[in-house]
């Protein structure tokens, strides 16, 4: 069992990069155009989710369950608020709203 868990952890990349933005999963740091950008724990989890599911449309419900767990009301606008925070910090053009569906990382 330990060998399988060890192999699973090694298969995931430690650094994710999209459009010149780098997320280091180990150090929990984001870098945009060579400069470090401070992200809160939730912002980092949201960014990590987008980076791991690049070009996929993720619904608000999917993002709520992956980042906040099932404790939040699905009618809450918390996802929209945090997507706005990420857009300000990482770039407005990075995260695209897909009308009636959710959000996608370009």
Secondary structure, 3 states (H helix, E strand, C coil): CHHHHHHHHHHCCCEEEECCEEEECCCCEEEECCEEECCCHHHHHHHHHHHHCCCCCECHHHHHHHHHHHHCCCCCCHHHHHHHHHHHHHCCCCEEEECCCEEEEC
